[in-house]
Amino acid sequence: MSQPLVECVPNFSEGRDKHKIKAITDAIEAVAGARLLDVDPGADTNRTVVTFVAAPEVAVQAAFAAIAKAAEVIDMRDHRGEHPRMGATDVCPFVPVADVTMAECAELARRLGRRVGDELGIPVYLYEGAASRPERQNLADIRKGEYEALAAKLADPAWAPDFGPAAFKPKHGATVIGARPFLIAYNVSLNTRDKGLATDIAFELREKGRVARADTGHAVYARGAVLTYGGGRYPCGNCDFVAEDAEAIVRHCRDAHAYDLAALLRQNDVDPSRLDGQKVHRAGHYRACKAIGWYVDTYQRAQISINLTDYAQTPPHAVLDKARELAQDRGLVVTGSEIVGLVPADALVQAGRHYLQRQGKSPWVPLPDLLTTAVQSMGLADVQPFDLDKKVIGLAQPGPLVRMPVHALVDEVARDTPAPGGGSVAALCGALGAGLAAMVANLTQAKPEFAAAEPELLAIAEVAQTTKQALVAGVDADTDAFSAYMAARRLPQATPEQRQTRTDAMQAGLQAAIEVPLQTARAGLVAMRAARRALTAGSPASWSDAAVGCAAAQVAVFGGVCNARINLKDITDANYVARVRAECTTLSAEAGAVMAEVVAAVESLA
């Protein structure tokens, strides 16, 4: 099981003074166990987004150290910048990464907030998953009025902080601490310096939408007259429909546009029970999307600044596509986009597949190709370099064996050491077989003569690519499993307790050394079947590639079974031994049957 891990993403109101920023990040790195992942300063926003990961307890310590240092080096009385803010450490969220729940992150936020309030005397508000009341869940609601309105907010009993004094400290401001899912901070760049045009598009994109206006025939929506409710007229902000009463317009928005008008109005500080005289509001295109427009002097252009709070619901590529459409309507061009901080690998994988599909290409290609397609299609290197290794979180790192050049790996196998051995070689052969199956399936994409077979070929490519990745991981996993068994053998055995501990560890190591090659054999059989399907559905000019793929994948089955069986002799659990033997027999028989089919097909084709 992996160790509990949280991500912390504090945002500091300093983006220009490198010495101050380094003082803050040094404070984080001085905490043992905290790993700094990203530091993203912005001169125009005068804000730095820092990302680090750590075990839960360590994350709280590192976050406190950073907040304390920011309170020392940043003076909010001198702060000016494009980004909304209310304190030296403006916001500090905890994000669950591995074996940590949102509730546990919320408790971390409360503990940190209490310590910041008590020890540093800074007013602290809790938000999102840690919010103390519903009206404080939304960061924008807490930060409304920003630093300039903070003194009045703190004087209002309804806005008493969750921790710390209800007193305005001009140097520090206030801090918002919380727990939230992974947020993608995403900026879309435009070929204009006009902040208003960026804002016009931002309001169309964001969930809370905007004030509805009369149609002027011009694409810039902000030019129309503001619509209001009353006088027996209740217009819809998203179409031309006009209801005769409030209940009818609520029903219309629900049925015709699938949104809750009352919820939309509350997001915009409008009481839905008293519509007469109120401004009509128009829902934005995307949920879990917040957006504003701003001008960035460093880039000499305006940007749509977007926070995506649930990228599974609203991925960045979808927002980008709509922004491009809205920009074109307004005579603008999206020049590219940028990720502030980190982005989950899955979001870029989705984007890569999306753009490949739009190009009429197979979306089931190797991971590096998907990532390259995403970066290029989204223009992620438009205003700054985009380093995949530094900007993408969640990328599975290849093991040391598969990182070797082919000749070095072959030499390593040939040395007089027990690992890497047959299990690693079997996994590698299986990966090559799966790769050939994917190749044959992808070769015919966008070719008219294979249009009827395209669904089958895409399905083959998907299975083959997924299986290939599992088998590549198995190359190092097999060696690691064997190494764990060897480490158990070296445990002390001077006392009965030590001998029992050693025996238990060896049995566990043996079972791991069996389960890994079993996984290789199972994946090898999947790869064989994919290659068999590709031989029939793919181009007749590539049947030899599919046949070789099936044969290579059979090595994974045979090798996996052999490496599982060789370790069974020392297993003391008879039931486990019987179960593994039975599965090995089944895998071997099924692999033999698939290979016999391929041989028969080859004989008929050759």
C-alpha positions in Angstrom: 0.0 0.0 0.0 1.3 3.5 -0.8 2.0 6.0 1.9 -0.6 8.7 2.7 0.3 11.8 0.6 -1.3 15.2 0.3 -0.6 18.1 -2.1 -0.5 21.6 -0.7 -0.8 24.6 -3.0 -0.3 27.9 -1.1 -0.7 31.1 -3.1 1.5 34.0 -2.0 0.9 37.7 -2.8 4.4 38.2 -4.2 5.4 37.5 -7.7 8.3 39.9 -8.4 10.9 39.7 -5.7 12.8 36.5 -6.2 14.5 36.8 -2.8 11.2 36.9 -0.9 9.8 34.0 -3.0 13.0 31.9 -2.3 12.8 32.7 1.4 9.3 31.2 1.4 10.2 28.1 -0.6 13.3 27.6 1.5 11.1 27.4 4.5 9.1 24.6 2.9 12.1 22.6 1.9 13.6 23.0 5.3 10.9 20.7 6.7 12.1 17.1 6.3 9.8 15.1 4.1 8.3 18.0 2.2 9.0 17.8 -1.6 8.7 21.0 -3.6 7.2 20.3 -7.0 6.6 23.7 -8.6 7.1 27.4 -8.1 5.1 29.6 -10.5 5.6 33.3 -10.1 3.7 36.0 -12.1 5.0 39.5 -12.2 1.8 41.1 -13.5 -0.5 39.2 -11.1 2.2 39.8 -8.4 1.4 36.3 -7.1 3.3 33.0 -6.8 1.7 29.6 -6.8 3.7 27.0 -4.9 3.1 23.3 -5.0 4.6 20.7 -2.7 3.7 17.2 -1.5 4.2 15.5 1.8 2.8 13.1 4.3 -0.2 14.7 6.1 1.6 15.8 9.3 4.6 17.0 7.4 2.3 19.0 5.0 0.9 20.9 8.0 4.3 21.8 9.3 5.6 22.9 5.9 2.5 25.0 5.2 2.8 26.7 8.6 6.5 27.4 8.0 5.7 29.0 4.6 2.8 31.1 6.0 5.0 32.3 8.8 7.8 33.3 6.4 5.3 35.0 4.1 4.0 37.1 7.0 7.6 38.1 7.7 8.7 39.1 4.2 5.5 40.3 2.5 3.8 43.6 3.3 0.3 43.8 1.9 0.2 47.6 2.2 2.6 47.7 -0.8 0.9 45.0 -2.9 -0.5 45.7 -6.3 -1.4 43.0 -8.9 -4.0 41.8 -11.3 -5.1 38.7 -9.3 -7.7 38.9 -6.5 -6.1 38.7 -3.0 -6.7 39.4 0.6 -3.5 38.4 2.4 0.2 37.7 2.3 -0.6 34.0 2.1 -3.8 34.5 0.2 -5.0 30.9 0.0 -3.6 27.5 1.2 -5.6 24.4 0.1 -4.8 20.7 0.9 -5.5 18.3 -1.9 -5.8 14.5 -1.4 -3.3 12.5 -3.5 -2.9 9.0 -2.1 -4.6 7.1 0.7 -6.0 10.4 2.1 -9.6 11.4 2.1 -11.1 14.8 1.6 -12.4 14.7 5.2 -8.8 14.1 6.4 -7.6 17.1 4.3 -10.3 19.2 5.9 -9.0 18.3 9.3 -5.5 19.2 8.3 -6.9 22.6 7.1 -8.6 23.2 10.5 -5.4 22.3 12.4 -3.3 24.6 10.3 -5.9 27.4 10.5 -6.0 27.1 14.3 -2.2 27.3 14.6 -1.9 30.2 12.1 -4.6 32.1 14.1 -3.2 31.3 17.5 0.6 31.6 16.9 0.8 34.2 14.1 -2.3 36.3 15.0 -3.6 36.2 11.4 -7.3 36.0 10.7 -8.1 32.7 9.0 -11.2 31.7 7.0 -11.9 28.1 6.1 -13.2 27.2 2.6 -14.5 24.4 0.3 -14.2 21.0 2.0 -13.2 22.6 5.3 -15.8 25.4 5.3 -17.4 26.0 8.7 -20.7 27.1 7.0 -22.2 26.8 3.5 -21.8 30.5 2.7 -18.0 30.2 3.1 -17.5 27.3 0.7 -16.7 29.5 -2.3 -13.4 31.2 -2.2 -14.7 34.1 -4.3 -17.4 34.8 -1.7 -14.8 35.0 1.1 -12.4 37.1 -0.9 -15.1 39.5 -2.2 -13.9 43.1 -1.8 -10.3 41.7 -1.5 -7.7 43.2 0.8 -9.1 46.7 0.4 -12.5 45.7 2.0 -11.0 43.4 4.6 -11.1 45.9 7.5 -14.9 46.3 7.1 -15.4 42.6 6.7 -13.6 41.8 9.9 -15.7 44.4 11.7 -18.9 42.5 10.6 -19.9 39.8 13.1 -21.2 37.7 10.2 -17.7 37.6 8.8 -15.8 36.8 12.0 -12.8 34.6 11.1 -12.9 30.9 11.8 -9.5 31.3 13.7 -7.4 34.2 14.8 -8.4 37.7 15.8 -11.3 39.6 14.2 -8.9 42.5 13.7 -7.4 44.0 10.6 -3.6 43.7 10.4 -2.6 45.8 7.4 0.7 44.1 6.9 -0.6 40.5 6.9 -4.3 40.7 5.7 -6.1 37.4 6.1 -5.5 33.9 4.9 -8.0 31.4 3.5 -7.2 27.7 4.2 -9.2 24.7 3.0 -9.4 21.3 1.4 -10.4 20.8 -2.2 -10.1 18.4 -5.2 -7.3 19.0 -7.7 -7.8 22.4 -9.3 -6.3 23.3 -12.7 -5.3 26.9 -12.9 -5.5 27.6 -16.7 -5.0 30.8 -18.7 -6.1 31.2 -22.3 -4.1 33.9 -24.2 -5.7 36.3 -26.8 -4.3 38.4 -29.6 -5.5 41.6 -27.9 -4.6 43.9 -25.0 -8.2 44.6 -24.3 -9.0 43.2 -20.9 -12.7 43.8 -21.6 -12.8 41.4 -24.5 -11.1 38.7 -22.4 -13.7 39.4 -19.6 -16.5 39.1 -22.1 -15.5 35.6 -23.1 -14.7 34.6 -19.5 -18.2 35.5 -18.4 -19.6 33.3 -21.1 -17.5 30.3 -20.0 -17.8 30.4 -16.2 -20.5 28.6 -14.3 -21.9 31.6 -12.6 -22.4 33.3 -16.0 -23.2 37.0 -16.2 -25.9 39.7 -16.2 -28.2 39.1 -19.3 -28.4 41.7 -21.9 -30.5 42.6 -25.0 -29.3 41.3 -28.3 -27.5 44.0 -30.3 -26.4 41.8 -33.2 -22.8 42.2 -32.1 -20.8 39.3 -30.8 -19.5 41.3 -27.9 -22.3 40.5 -25.5 -21.4 43.2 -23.0 -22.7 45.9 -25.4 -26.4 45.2 -24.9 -28.8 46.8 -22.5 -29.2 45.0 -19.2 -32.4 42.9 -18.9 -34.5 43.0 -15.7 -37.4 41.0 -14.3 -40.8 42.6 -13.7 -44.0 44.0 -15.3 -45.2 40.5 -16.2 -42.0 39.8 -18.2 -39.5 37.2 -17.0 -36.9 36.8 -19.8 -34.6 33.8 -20.1 -31.0 34.9 -20.0 -30.0 32.1 -22.4 -32.6 32.4 -25.2 -35.4 34.5 -26.4 -38.1 32.9 -24.3 -40.1 35.3 -22.0 -42.2 33.8 -19.2 -45.3 35.4 -17.6 -44.3 34.6 -14.1 -41.3 33.6 -11.9 -42.3 29.9 -11.6 -42.5 29.6 -15.4 -39.1 31.0 -16.0 -37.6 28.6 -13.4 -39.3 25.7 -15.1 -38.0 26.9 -18.5 -34.4 27.2 -17.4 -34.6 23.7 -15.9 -36.3 22.0 -18.9 -34.7 23.9 -21.8 -31.2 24.6 -20.5 -30.7 22.1 -17.7 -29.8 24.5 -15.0 -31.2 25.6 -11.6 -32.1 29.3 -12.0 -32.4 29.8 -8.3 -28.9 28.4 -7.7 -27.6 30.6 -10.5 -29.1 33.7 -9.0 -27.8 32.9 -5.6 -24.3 32.6 -7.1 -24.7 36.2 -8.3 -26.1 37.5 -5.0 -29.7 37.7 -6.2 -32.5 36.6 -4.0 -34.5 34.1 -6.2 -37.7 34.6 -4.1 -37.8 38.3 -5.1 -37.2 38.6 -8.8 -39.1 41.8 -9.7 -36.7 44.6 -10.3 -33.7 42.3 -10.3 -31.3 41.8 -13.2 -31.7 38.8 -15.4 -28.7 36.4 -15.3 -27.3 34.2 -18.1 -25.8 30.8 -17.2 -22.2 30.1 -18.4 -21.3 27.2 -20.5 -19.3 25.1 -18.0 -19.9 23.9 -14.5 -16.9 23.7 -12.1 -15.4 26.6 -14.0 -14.5 30.0 -12.7 -13.1 32.7 -15.0 -12.1 36.3 -15.2 -10.3 38.5 -17.8 -7.1 40.3 -17.2 -4.2 42.0 -19.0 -0.6 40.6 -18.6 1.9 43.2 -19.5 4.8 40.7 -19.6 3.0 38.9 -22.4 1.6 42.1 -24.0 -1.8 40.5 -24.3 -5.1 39.8 -22.4 -5.8 36.4 -21.0 -8.9 34.5 -19.8 -7.9 33.3 -16.3 -9.7 30.1 -15.5 -9.9 27.8 -12.5 -11.3 24.3 -13.2 -12.4 22.8 -9.9 -13.4 19.5 -11.3 -11.5 18.7 -14.5 -13.3 15.3 -14.9 -16.5 17.3 -15.3 -15.0 20.2 -17.3 -11.6 19.4 -18.9 -9.4 22.2 -20.0 -9.5 21.2 -23.7 -13.3 21.6 -23.7 -13.0 25.1 -22.3 -10.2 26.0 -24.8 -12.3 24.8 -27.8 -15.2 27.0 -26.7 -12.9 29.9 -26.0 -11.5 29.6 -29.5 -15.1 29.6 -30.9 -16.1 32.7 -28.9 -12.9 34.5 -29.7 -13.4 33.9 -33.4 -16.9 35.3 -33.2 -15.4 38.5 -31.7 -12.7 38.8 -34.4 -10.0 37.5 -32.0 -7.5 34.6 -32.1 -6.5 32.4 -29.2 -2.7 32.4 -29.4 -2.3 29.6 -26.9 -2.8 28.7 -23.3 -0.8 28.1 -20.1 -1.0 25.9 -17.0 -0.2 27.7 -13.8 1.2 25.2 -11.3 0.7 21.6 -12.1 -1.8 19.6 -14.2 -2.8 15.9 -13.8 -1.4 13.7 -16.5 -5.0 12.4 -17.1 -6.2 15.8 -18.2 -3.5 16.0 -20.9 -4.1 12.4 -21.9 -7.8 13.3 -22.4 -6.8 16.3 -24.4 -4.4 14.4 -26.6 -7.1 11.8 -27.4 -9.6 14.5 -28.1 -7.5 16.3 -30.7 -6.3 13.1 -32.3 -9.9 12.0 -32.8 -10.8 15.4 -34.3 -7.9 14.9 -36.7 -9.3 11.5 -37.7 -6.4 9.7 -36.0 -6.4 6.8 -33.5 -6.5 8.1 -29.9 -4.8 4.9 -28.8 -1.2 5.8 -29.3 1.8 5.7 -26.9 1.6 8.1 -23.9 4.4 10.4 -25.1 2.6 10.9 -28.4 -0.6 11.8 -26.5 1.2 14.3 -24.3 2.9 15.9 -27.2 -0.4 16.2 -29.1 -2.0 17.9 -26.1 0.8 20.4 -25.6 0.9 21.3 -29.3 -2.8 21.4 -29.8 -3.5 23.5 -26.7 -0.5 25.8 -27.3 0.8 25.3 -23.8 4.3 26.6 -24.7 2.9 29.8 -26.2 4.0 32.3 -23.5 6.4 30.1 -21.4 8.2 26.9 -22.0 6.2 23.8 -20.9 8.3 21.1 -19.3 6.3 17.9 -19.0 8.6 16.5 -16.3 8.0 19.6 -14.1 4.4 20.5 -14.9 2.6 17.2 -15.1 1.7 15.3 -11.9 0.7 11.6 -11.9 3.0 10.4 -14.7 4.1 6.9 -14.0 7.9 6.9 -14.0 9.5 4.0 -15.9 11.7 1.7 -14.0 15.5 1.6 -14.3 15.5 -1.5 -16.6 13.1 -0.1 -19.2 15.0 3.2 -19.2 18.1 1.4 -20.5 19.1 1.5 -24.1 18.2 -1.9 -25.7 21.9 -3.0 -26.0 22.5 -2.1 -22.3 19.4 -4.1 -21.2 20.5 -7.1 -23.2 23.9 -6.9 -21.6 22.4 -6.6 -18.2 20.3 -9.8 -18.8 23.5 -11.6 -19.9 25.5 -10.9 -16.8 26.1 -13.4 -14.0 23.3 -12.1 -11.7 19.9 -13.7 -11.1 18.0 -10.5 -12.0 16.8 -9.3 -14.4 15.8 -12.8 -15.5 13.2 -14.7 -17.4 10.3 -12.9 -15.8 11.5 -9.5 -17.0 12.3 -10.8 -20.4 8.9 -12.4 -20.7 7.2 -9.0 -19.8 9.4 -7.2 -22.3 8.5 -9.7 -25.1 4.8 -9.3 -24.2 5.1 -5.5 -24.4 6.6 -5.8 -27.8 3.8 -8.1 -28.9 1.2 -5.8 -27.7 2.9 -2.9 -29.4 2.8 -4.7 -32.7 -0.9 -5.4 -32.2 -1.5 -1.7 -31.6 0.6 -0.8 -34.7 -1.4 -3.0 -37.0 -4.6 -1.6 -35.6 -3.5 2.0 -36.0 -2.0 1.7 -39.5 -5.3 1.8 -41.3 -6.8 4.8 -39.5 -8.5 7.3 -41.8 -8.2 5.0 -44.8 -11.5 4.8 -46.6 -11.1 1.1 -47.5 -11.0 0.2 -43.8 -13.9 2.4 -42.6 -16.1 -0.6 -41.8 -13.4 -2.2 -39.7 -12.5 1.1 -37.8 -14.6 0.4 -34.6 -13.0 -3.0 -34.3 -9.5 -1.7 -35.0 -9.9 1.2 -32.5 -11.0 -1.3 -29.9 -8.0 -3.5 -30.6 -5.7 -0.5 -30.3 -7.2 0.5 -27.0 -6.7 -3.0 -25.5 -3.2 -3.3 -27.0 -1.9 0.1 -25.7 -3.3 -0.5 -22.2 -1.8 -4.0 -22.1 1.5 -2.8 -23.4 1.8 -0.2 -20.6 1.1 -2.9 -18.0 3.7 -5.3 -19.5 6.3 -2.5 -19.7 5.8 -1.9 -15.9 6.2 -5.7 -15.4 9.8 -5.6 -16.7 11.0 -3.9 -13.5 8.2 -5.2 -11.3 9.5 -8.8 -11.8 13.0 -7.9 -10.7 11.7 -5.8 -7.8 9.6 -8.8 -6.6 12.5 -11.2 -6.7 14.7 -8.6 -4.9 12.1 -8.4 -2.0 12.3 -12.2 -1.6 16.1 -12.1 -1.5 16.0 -9.3 1.1 13.7 -11.5 3.3 16.3 -14.4 3.1 18.9 -12.1 4.5 16.9 -11.3 7.7 18.4 -12.4 11.0 17.4 -15.8 12.4 19.2 -15.9 15.7 16.0 -16.2 17.8 12.7 -18.1 17.4 10.9 -14.8 16.9 13.4 -13.7 14.2 13.2 -17.0 12.5 9.4 -16.7 12.4 9.6 -13.2 11.1 12.0 -14.3 8.4 9.9 -17.2 7.4 6.8 -15.0 7.1 8.6 -12.4 5.1 10.0 -15.1 2.7 6.6 -16.6 2.2 5.2 -13.1 1.4 8.1 -12.4 -0.9 7.6 -15.7 -2.7 3.9 -15.0 -3.2 4.8 -11.6 -4.6 7.4 -13.2 -6.9 4.6 -15.5 -8.1 1.9 -12.9 -8.5 4.0 -10.6 -10.7 4.8 -13.2 -13.4 1.1 -14.4 -13.2 0.1 -10.8 -14.1 2.6 -10.9 -17.0 1.0 -14.2 -18.2 -2.5 -12.8 -17.9 -1.5 -9.6 -19.8 0.3 -11.7 -22.4 -2.8 -13.6 -23.2 -4.8 -10.4 -23.6 -2.0 -9.2 -26.0 -2.1 -12.4 -27.9 -5.9 -12.1 -28.4 -5.5 -8.5 -29.6 -2.8 -9.5 -32.1 -5.1 -12.3 -33.3 -7.9 -9.9 -33.9 -5.5 -7.4 -35.6 -4.4 -10.1 -38.0 -8.0 -10.6 -39.3 -9.3 -7.0 -39.1 -6.1 -5.1 -40.1 -4.5 -4.5 -43.5 -3.6 -7.7 -45.4 -0.2 -6.1 -45.9 0.5 -6.3 -42.1 -0.6 -9.8 -41.2 3.0 -10.8 -40.6 3.4 -8.1 -38.0 0.3 -9.3 -36.2 1.5 -12.9 -36.3 4.9 -11.9 -34.8 3.1 -9.8 -32.2 1.0 -12.9 -31.1 4.2 -15.0 -31.0 6.0 -12.4 -28.9 3.1 -12.1 -26.5 3.0 -15.9 -26.1 6.5 -15.7 -24.6 4.9 -13.5 -21.9 2.4 -16.2 -21.2 4.9 -19.1 -21.2 7.5 -17.1 -19.3 5.1 -15.8 -16.8 3.7 -19.3 -16.1 7.3 -20.8 -15.8 8.3 -18.1 -13.3 5.2 -18.6 -11.3 5.6 -22.4 -11.2 9.3 -22.4 -10.2 8.6 -20.6 -7.0 5.6 -22.8 -5.9 7.9 -25.6 -4.5 8.7 -23.4 -1.5 5.2 -22.2 -0.7 3.6 -23.8 2.4 0.0 -22.8 1.6 -1.4 -25.9 -0.2 -4.6 -24.2 -1.3 -2.6 -21.3 -2.8 -0.3 -23.7 -4.7 -3.3 -25.6 -6.1 -5.0 -22.4 -7.2 -1.9 -21.1 -9.0 -1.2 -24.4 -10.7 -4.8 -24.5 -12.0 -4.5 -21.0 -13.4 -1.2 -21.7 -15.0 -2.7 -24.7 -16.8 -5.6 -22.7 -18.0 -3.4 -19.8 -19.2 -1.1 -22.1 -21.1 -4.0 -24.0 -22.8 -5.7 -20.8 -23.9 -2.5 -19.3 -25.2 -1.8 -22.5 -27.2 -5.3 -22.3 -28.7 -4.9 -18.7 -29.8 -1.4 -19.4 -31.3 -2.9 -22.4 -33.2 -5.5 -20.1 -34.7 -2.8 -17.6 -35.7 -0.6 -20.4 -37.3 -3.7 -21.7 -39.2 -4.4 -18.2 -40.4 -0.8 -17.6 -41.5 -0.8 -20.9 -43.4 -3.9 -19.8 -45.3 -2.5 -16.4 -46.1 1.1 -17.2 -47.0 
